[in-house]
Amino acid sequence: MHKHHSALGLATTLSNAARGIDIAKHGPVQPVTLIRPHAASRAARFFVEKFPGRSMYAVKANPSPALLQILWESGITHYDVASIAEVRLVARTLPGATLCFMHPVKAEEAIEEAYFTHGVRVFSLDSIEELEKIVRATREAQDLTLCVRLRVSSEHSKLSLASKFGAAPGETKALLFAARQAADALGICFHVGSQAMTPEAYANAMERVRAAIVEAAVTVDVIDVGGGFPSTYPGMEPPPLDRYFETIGRAFESLPVSYSSELWCEPGRALCAEYSSLVVRVERRRGNELYINDGAYGALFDAAHIGWRFPVELLREPDSHARDMEFSFYGPTCDDMDHMAGPFLLPADTRAGDYIEIGMLGAYGCAMRTAFNGFGSDETVVVADEPMASLYTTDEREVASNVVTL
């Protein structure tokens, strides 16, 4: 794995390689993933120090073992896993981590292995059937923390998670009562949807939690507000995360729960979005369309399939002085669906052979990659510069000597 000080420095190296200088070593034809360990570490420390409870990382956002290690070293000790493969991955990578199996519908065999082989004691559920499955698979274990997932609104989020999982209001009373009988510790969890753009999303969900507790009249030991904590993208600039934490803290303090109850959250995107970006090469320009060497079946799944806009920057020395214009991207496969509409703002003189950095791809970018049509690259470079956008940077930038090396 190579190391560079910045994305621009890497692009200059790649451009030189394209002109025949050390091309065998640098291989600029394929996309290159840039990782910024210091950015992930900073995000983790922010949650550990400022969230008024326990933060556990949602592994699905980016399951890279190197990232898991960085988060662990930065204070994240609990991990939200959604499959037995994620259970095995985290158990193997971080033997001391606490794993919480937060997918509400699990294979009985996965529950059994998680409990008896990997020491998982925290499980979520949203139905009586799932509760019965957990009890059977763990052989009526007496040390379970069971988190009942409530269905809440995703109206304030960019991606809804309101239709697939969660107990509806008419189902929660009986489910909470039954889970209380089977659990050593009873929790309530929810998910407001991905990229929640206002703290009000959590305030509203906490009112749903309050109503469920009052109706069921049970003692609750854990409140898990799930994920949904945002990152910043073009056209999506959320309020500071401190405001989310303050809103959640106030709502939690007002709930009728046990005096010793715990507050949890499950950040995914917010911990890893700034961790990596992608350097791509323009292979062709057709009007305002750029053909690049990564796309919908690579790290840009979200850009293609849900219209997500990522920050972009032309990496060229000297800088272009052309005005910005709106571009769309085509990826490298033979599929018309390999199209990212954007718009992505780049200098009007962007041309074939140029390199572009696409930022904020640490969340879901590498996790969604395929090798469709034979395209893709595993080349990764560690860089010490700042991410293209950040909710965590301050006026005093961290110096390169603080960068975690892999």
N, C-alpha and C positions, 0 to 999 in steps of 0.2 A: 504494500500500500504506500503510495507516494504522499508527500506533504508539500503544500504550497502555502505562501502567506495569504494569497487572495485569489478570487475567481479571475480577476483580470490578469494576474500573473500566470495562472494556468492557461488562459486563453492565448496569451502571447506565446507561451511554449508550444501550444497546439498549432498556432498559425505558423510558427517557425518549422514545426514538424511537417506541416502540409507543404512547405516549400522545399522539403527534402532534408531538413536538419534533424537527425536522430529520429526519423519516422518509425523505425522498427521498435524503439523503446516506448514511444508515447502513443502510438496508434490512435490518431485523432478522428478516425472515421466513425467510431461508435460514440454514443452519448457517454458522458462521464458524470458520476454522482459525486457531489461535494458534500462532505459532512463537517459539521462544526460542533465538536464535543462540548466546547465551552458554552454554546447556546443552550444545549439540552441540560447541562449542569445548572446553569443559571435559572432556567425555568423550574427545575425540580426544587432548588433551594427556595425559590419564591413561594411555591406551594407549601413546602414543609414549614417554612417560617411564618407564613401569613394566613394560610387557611385555618379557621378556628376549629380544627379537628384533624382527622387522619386522611391523608391523600394516598390513594392507591392507583397505580398506572394501569390504564386500559390497554392491554397488550396488543389488541387487534389493530390499533392505530399504526404501530410499527414494531414488529416482533424481532428486530435485529438484536442478536445477542450482545453486540458491542454497545448498543444503546441501553439495553437492560442493565448492563454492568455500570454504565455511566450514571444512570438514575439511582441504582443501589448505592453507589459511592457518594451520591449527593443527598442521601437521606430517605429515599423512597424504599420502604421495606415491605409494602403490601402490593399485590398485583391482581388485577381483575382479569381472569382468564375465561374464555368462552368456549373452549373445546378441550378434549383430552390431549390433542397435540400441543396446545398452548400450555396446558398443565405440565406436560413432560418437558417442554422447552424451558420453562422458567425453573422448574425443579432441578433440571440438569445444569442450567446456567448459574442460578443463584440458590444453592442448597439451603441457605438460611432464610429465604423469603417466605412470607405468609401468602398463600394462594387463596383467592376467593372465587368460586365458580359461579359467576353471575349471569350466565345464560339461563333464562327461565324454562327452557325445554331441552332436556339432556337425555342421552341414551343411558339406560340403567347400568350398562356395563361401564360407561364412562364415570358415572357417579361412584360405582364400586371401586374402580381402580384409583380414582382421585382420593377417596377416603382411606382405603387400606394400604395403598402403595405410596402415595405422595403426601399423606397427612393433611389433606384438605378438610376443613371443618366448617367452612362458610359456603352456603348454597342459597341461590335465589330461586323463587318459584312464583307462579301466578295462577295456580289452579290446585284443586284438591287432588287431581290425578298426579300432578308432579310431586306434591307433598307425599303421597302414598308411595310413589316410586323412590323418593329419597329415603324414606323410612325403611323400605324393603332392602334397597341396595346397601345401606349402611348397617343392616341387621339391628334396627331399632337402637341405634347409637344414642347415648345420653349426653354427648358433648357437642351437639350441633348448634351453630348459629344459622338460623333460617330467616332469610329476608324476603318478605312478601312484596312483590313488585306491583305498584299501583299504576293504572293508566292515567296519564296526565296530558295536558294540552302541549302541542308543539308549535303553537301559533306564533311564538316569538323567535323561532329558530329557522335557519335556512334549510335544514333537512329534517323532515318529520320522522319521529320514532314513536308515533302515537297509535298506530293501527295494528302492529304485529303482536306486541306483548303488553301485559298489564291487566290486573283485575279491575273490572268495571265496578262502579259504586254499589250495585246490587249484590256483588259477589264478595266484597271485602270482609264483611262482618264474620261470616261463617269461616272464611279462609284464615283470617287472623286468629280466631278462637282455636281452630284446629291446629294451626302452626304453633301457637303458644303451648299447647299440650305436648307437642313433640320436640320442642326446642329447649335447649339449655338457655339460649339467648334468642330473643325475637327481635327482628329488624323490619323496617319498612324502607323500601327503596323505590326510586322512580327515575325516569330519564326524560328531560324536557326537550330532547332533540339536539341534533348536532349544530354547532355554531349559534348558540343562543345570543341574540344581539342586545338583550337588556336583562338586568337583574330581576326584573318583574316576573320573568319566567319562573324563577325559583320561588319567589314570594307566593305566586299563585299556586304552585305545586304544593308548597308547605300548608296552604289552607286545605287542600285535599287530604293531606296527611292528618291534619288536625281533626277533620270530620271523621275520618276512618277510625282514629284512635278513640274518639268520644263514642262513636256508635258501637264499636266492639267492646269497649271497656276492658282493655287488656293492658298489661304492663309492657312497655316497649323499651328495649335496651339499646337499639341502634337505629339511627336515622341516616340513610345513605342517599344523598342528593344526586348521585350518578354523575354523568359527564355533561357534555354540552358547553363547557367553558370555551370561549372563542379564541381565535387568533385573528390577526389583521391581514386583510387582502384588499386589492383594489375594489372600491365600492362597498367594502364591508369593514368599517372602522368602528369597533365596539368601544364601550366605555372602559375605563381602567378596571382591571380585575379586582382591585381592592374594593370597589363598589359591590361587586358580586359577593365577595366574602362578607362584607358588612351586612348586606341584606340577608344572606343565609344565616349568619350568626344571630341576628335579631330574631328571625323567625324560629330558629331552633330553641332559643332561650324561652320563647313564649309557649312552646308545645307542652302538653300534659304528659310528660314522659318521666321515666325513672330518674332520680337525682344523679345516678351514676351512668346514665345513658351516654353513648358515644355518637359523635357526628363524623360521617365519612363522606368522601367524594371520590369520583372515578375519572380524573382528567386523562384524556388520550391526546387529542389534537393539541391542547394547550401546552403539553409537555414536549411534544416532538416535532411540531410543524416547522420550527426554526432550525431544527437539527440538520436538515439537508436541503440541497437544491440540485439542479441538473444543468449541465452545460451541453447544449445541442448545436449541431452544425446545420446551416441552411444549405440544402442541396439544390434548390431551384426557387426562383421567384416567378410568379405569374400574377401580375397586377398587384393586388393587395393580399395575395395568398403566398405563404411561405411553406415550402416543403422541407420539413426537418426530419432528423433521424431518430425521433422518439415520438410516441403518440398515445392513442386511446388504449392500445394493448400493452403499453409500457407504463411509465410513471404518470402519464397524463390522463388516466381513466376519468377522473372527476371533471377535468376540463372538457372532455368530449361528451360524456354521458349526462352530466347534470349542469353543464354550462358554467363550471367554476372558473373564475378569473384569478390567475396567479400573477404576481409581479414579474416583469421581464426586464432585462437590460442587455443592450448590445455591448459585447466585449470587444472593443477595438481600440488600438492605439495607432495614431492619436485619436481622440474622441471625435465622433461625428458631430458636426454643427448643423445638420439638416433638421428641419422641424419634425416633430413626431406625427405619425399618422397611424390609423387603425389597420391592423393586420389580423388575418385568421391563419391558422396553421393546418397543414395536412401532415399526418404521420407517415412512416415509411412503408406500411403494409399496402396490399393491393385492395383494401377494403374502403369503400366510400364512407363508411362509418368512422373511419380513422381521421376525424375532422374535429378541430377545436375552434369554435366560432369566435371565441374571445368577446369583444375585441381586445387585442394586445397592442399597446402603444409602443412603437419603436421608431427610430429615425427613418425618414422617407428614403434614404439612400441605402437601406439594408439590402444586402445582395447575397447571391450564392457564394459560399465559402466563409461567410461570417459566422461567428460563434455568438450564441445567446445564452444568458443564464436565466433559468426559470426558477423562481424562488418558492419557499414555503412548501416544499414537497416532502418534508419529513413525516407528515401525517398522511398515511394511506398511499403515498406515491410508490414506495418500494413494495408495500404489502399487496398492491393490486397488479403488479407486473406479471405478464405472461411472456412466452417465447413464440407467440403466434407469427407465422410466416417466416420464422427463423431470425427475427430481429430482436435486438436487446444487447445489453452489456452489463457486466458485473464490475467494471472498473470503478474504483472508488478512490477519492483523493481527500485527505484531511486538509482543511484550510483554516487559517487563524483569523480571517477578517469577520466582520459582523454580518448577520443575515440581512437579506434585502428589506425585511420589515420585522418589527419586534414590538411586543408589549412589555418587554423587560429591560430594555436598555435605559441607561441613565446618562447624565451629562459626563460622568466619569466613566469612560469605556474601560473595560477590563483589558489589561495588556496581554500580549502574546504569551508571556511567561506563565500565565495562569491557565493556558489551554491544556486540556487533558489529552495526552497522546495515546494512541492505540498501539 
